[in-house]
Amino acid sequence: MQNENIIRLGFFFIIFFTVAFWEFLAPFFTVAFWEFLAPRRVLTTSKTMRWISNLGITFINPLVLHLLFPILAVGMALKAHESGWGLLNIFELPYWVALVLILSSISSMPCFMPFLSCGGCTWCIMRTWITT
């Protein structure tokens, strides 16, 4: 097929915009229509100004999140490497062993999140080990 890339790209954008519509625009217009029909309180600022600021926050938040957090993570990793923090800076390991340890610890992190998410991490781990 001569136009296979164009057809694939067309289907990609059709699917992308369909998903974008049902995930963002349909709920947005539903809430906007609902607010127009039955407002919950008297407005103190104009509805247009409030919606513009809310949409601005909606679109700026993911940009900041996806740009800032990787930069902070890399900066913290460089600081830890310079200062000699962490287990891998203490032990002299071959590069491939360190890479396997890092990747396995990252992929197993969701298993430990219930223990780390509560207030008393040590108490949760001890309580879980005692009761099992």
C-alpha positions as CSV (number, residue, x, y, z in Angstrom):
1,M,0.0,0.0,0.0
2,Q,1.3,3.4,-1.0
3,N,-0.5,5.4,1.6
4,E,-0.2,3.0,4.6
5,N,1.6,5.6,6.8
6,I,-1.0,8.2,6.2
7,I,-3.9,5.8,6.9
8,R,-2.2,4.6,10.1
9,L,-1.6,8.2,11.2
10,G,-5.2,9.1,10.4
11,F,-6.5,6.3,12.5
12,F,-4.2,7.2,15.3
13,F,-5.5,10.8,15.5
14,I,-9.1,9.6,15.2
15,I,-8.6,7.2,18.2
16,F,-6.6,9.8,20.1
17,F,-9.2,12.5,19.8
18,T,-12.0,10.1,20.5
19,V,-10.3,9.1,23.8
20,A,-9.4,12.7,24.6
21,F,-13.1,13.6,24.1
22,W,-14.5,10.9,26.3
23,E,-11.9,11.4,29.0
24,F,-11.7,15.2,29.2
25,L,-14.1,17.1,27.1
26,A,-17.3,15.1,27.7
27,P,-17.0,15.4,31.6
28,F,-16.0,19.1,31.1
29,F,-19.0,20.0,29.1
30,T,-21.3,18.0,31.4
31,V,-20.0,19.9,34.4
32,A,-20.2,23.2,32.6
33,F,-23.8,22.5,31.5
34,W,-24.7,21.4,35.0
35,E,-23.2,24.5,36.5
36,F,-25.2,26.6,34.1
37,L,-28.5,24.9,34.9
38,A,-28.1,24.7,38.7
39,P,-25.3,26.8,40.3
40,R,-24.6,25.9,43.9
41,R,-23.8,29.4,45.1
42,V,-23.9,33.0,44.1
43,L,-20.8,33.9,41.9
44,T,-18.3,36.4,43.3
45,T,-16.2,36.5,40.2
46,S,-17.2,36.1,36.6
47,K,-17.8,32.6,35.3
48,T,-15.6,33.3,32.3
49,M,-12.6,34.3,34.4
50,R,-13.0,31.4,36.8
51,W,-13.3,28.9,33.9
52,I,-10.2,30.3,32.2
53,S,-8.1,30.1,35.4
54,N,-9.3,26.6,36.1
55,L,-8.5,25.4,32.6
56,G,-5.2,27.1,32.8
57,I,-4.4,25.2,35.9
58,T,-5.6,22.0,34.3
59,F,-3.3,22.3,31.3
60,I,-0.2,23.8,33.2
61,N,-0.2,21.2,36.0
62,P,0.8,18.2,33.8
63,L,3.4,20.2,32.0
64,V,5.1,21.3,35.3
65,L,4.7,17.8,36.7
66,H,6.4,16.1,33.7
67,L,9.1,18.7,33.4
68,L,10.0,19.4,37.0
69,F,9.9,16.0,38.7
70,P,12.4,14.3,36.4
71,I,14.8,17.2,36.8
72,L,14.5,17.0,40.6
73,A,15.0,13.3,40.6
74,V,18.1,13.5,38.5
75,G,19.4,16.4,40.6
76,M,18.9,14.4,43.8
77,A,20.6,11.3,42.3
78,L,23.6,13.5,41.3
79,K,23.7,15.0,44.8
80,A,23.6,11.5,46.4
81,H,26.4,10.3,44.1
82,E,28.6,13.3,44.9
83,S,28.0,13.0,48.7
84,G,28.4,9.2,48.7
85,W,24.9,8.5,50.1
86,G,23.2,5.2,49.5
87,L,24.1,1.5,49.6
88,L,25.5,1.4,46.1
89,N,28.1,4.1,46.9
90,I,29.3,2.1,49.9
91,F,29.8,-1.2,48.2
92,E,32.0,-1.6,45.1
93,L,29.9,-3.5,42.7
94,P,30.3,-4.1,39.0
95,Y,28.0,-1.8,36.9
96,W,25.8,-4.6,35.6
97,V,25.2,-5.9,39.2
98,A,24.3,-2.4,40.4
99,L,21.9,-2.0,37.4
100,V,20.1,-5.3,38.1
101,L,19.8,-4.3,41.8
102,I,18.4,-0.9,40.9
103,L,15.9,-2.2,38.4
104,S,14.7,-5.0,40.6
105,S,14.2,-2.7,43.6
106,I,12.3,-0.2,41.4
107,S,10.0,-2.8,40.0
108,S,9.4,-4.4,43.5
109,M,8.6,-1.0,45.1
110,P,4.8,-1.4,44.7
111,C,4.9,-4.4,46.9
112,F,6.3,-2.3,49.8
113,M,4.1,0.7,49.3
114,P,1.4,-0.5,51.7
115,F,4.0,-0.7,54.4
116,L,5.4,2.8,53.6
117,S,2.2,4.6,53.2
118,C,1.0,4.5,56.8
119,G,2.2,6.6,59.7
120,G,4.3,4.1,61.6
121,C,6.2,2.1,59.0
122,T,8.3,0.1,61.4
123,W,5.3,-0.8,63.5
124,C,3.4,-2.0,60.3
125,I,6.2,-4.2,59.2
126,M,6.7,-5.7,62.6
127,R,3.0,-6.2,63.1
128,T,2.7,-7.9,59.6
129,W,5.6,-10.2,60.3
130,I,4.3,-11.1,63.7
131,T,0.8,-11.9,62.6
132,T,1.7,-14.0,59.5
